[in-house]
Amino acid sequence: MPPLIGWCLAGGEPTDFRIVTLAGLFFIWQIPHFWLLQVRHAADYRLAGIPLFAIRRGFFGLWLVALTATALMLPAFGVIGHSAAYWYGLFPSLLFIMVLCRLERPLFSYLNLFPVLMTLTLLIQR
């Protein structure tokens, strides 16, 4: 919701496909982000009495594929300019490679940096 709110405050329409795609990207990003938090801090969650989700790795991989596909749509829909699109394509590609290689620790850090990298890409191109 924060990107959508900022877009509307700046005078944009809430139904513009560019902001809907960007907001959708951050929505999809939340699922793998919180799943990795749950995996990393499962003992703390159990001590606090917070129930854990039973998510299979295949389901997690499906969310990451959706995240990668949505991220790659941003240059196609004009959210990210053509000048930044080439090196921007590395962000979701690295994410996908980490999943294939089952690199959970770097994946956790990279997935948390993903929104920062997205924001920097949007700021640099303007």
C-alpha positions in Angstrom: 0.0 0.0 0.0 2.8 2.6 0.6 3.8 2.9 -3.0 0.1 3.2 -4.0 -0.5 5.9 -1.4 2.5 7.9 -2.4 1.5 7.6 -6.1 -2.0 8.9 -5.4 -0.6 11.8 -3.2 1.7 12.8 -6.1 -1.4 13.1 -8.3 -1.4 9.6 -10.0 -4.4 7.5 -10.6 -4.8 4.4 -8.4 -5.8 2.3 -11.4 -2.7 3.1 -13.4 -1.1 -0.2 -14.5 2.4 1.0 -13.5 1.6 1.5 -9.9 -0.6 -1.6 -9.7 2.3 -3.7 -11.0 4.7 -2.1 -8.5 2.3 -2.6 -5.6 1.7 -6.1 -6.8 5.4 -6.8 -6.8 5.7 -5.7 -3.1 2.7 -7.7 -2.2 4.1 -10.9 -3.7 7.5 -10.1 -2.1 6.0 -10.3 1.4 5.1 -14.0 1.2 8.7 -15.4 0.7 10.1 -12.6 3.0 7.9 -13.7 5.9 8.4 -17.4 5.2 12.2 -16.9 5.4 11.7 -15.0 8.7 9.7 -17.9 10.0 12.3 -20.4 9.0 15.1 -18.4 10.6 13.4 -17.5 13.8 11.1 -20.6 14.3 12.3 -21.3 17.8 11.6 -17.7 18.9 8.1 -17.8 17.4 7.4 -21.1 19.2 8.6 -19.6 22.5 6.3 -16.6 22.0 3.4 -18.9 21.1 3.0 -17.6 17.6 1.7 -20.3 15.2 3.9 -21.2 12.3 2.8 -21.8 8.7 3.3 -25.2 7.2 4.6 -24.1 3.7 6.4 -26.6 1.5 9.5 -25.6 -0.4 7.7 -26.1 -3.7 5.1 -23.6 -2.6 7.9 -21.2 -1.6 9.6 -21.7 -5.0 6.3 -20.9 -6.7 6.1 -17.6 -4.9 9.7 -16.7 -5.9 8.9 -17.5 -9.5 5.9 -15.2 -9.3 8.1 -12.5 -7.7 10.7 -12.9 -10.5 8.1 -12.8 -13.2 6.5 -9.7 -11.7 9.8 -8.0 -11.3 10.7 -8.6 -14.9 7.4 -7.0 -16.0 8.4 -3.6 -14.6 10.7 -2.7 -17.5 8.2 -4.2 -20.0 5.4 -1.9 -18.6 7.6 1.2 -18.5 7.9 1.4 -14.7 11.6 1.2 -15.0 13.2 3.0 -17.9 15.2 1.3 -20.7 18.5 2.6 -19.5 18.1 0.9 -16.1 16.3 -2.2 -17.4 19.5 -4.2 -18.4 21.2 -4.2 -15.0 17.8 -4.3 -13.2 17.3 -7.7 -14.8 20.1 -9.0 -12.6 18.1 -8.5 -9.4 15.4 -11.2 -10.0 17.9 -13.4 -11.8 20.2 -13.6 -8.7 17.1 -14.4 -6.6 16.2 -17.3 -8.9 19.8 -18.6 -8.9 19.9 -18.6 -5.1 16.7 -20.6 -5.0 18.0 -23.2 -7.5 21.2 -23.6 -5.5 19.3 -23.7 -2.2 21.4 -20.9 -0.7 19.1 -20.1 2.2 21.3 -17.7 4.2 22.3 -15.4 1.3 18.7 -15.7 0.0 17.4 -14.3 3.3 19.7 -11.3 3.1 19.1 -10.7 -0.6 15.3 -11.0 -0.3 15.4 -8.4 2.5 17.5 -6.1 0.3 15.2 -6.5 -2.8 12.9 -3.6 -1.9 15.9 -1.3 -1.3 17.4 -2.3 -4.7 14.0 -1.7 -6.4 13.8 1.8 -4.8 17.3 2.7 -5.8 16.6 1.6 -9.4 13.5 3.8 -9.5 15.4 6.8 -8.0 18.5 6.5 -10.2 16.6 6.4 -13.4 14.7 9.6 -12.7 
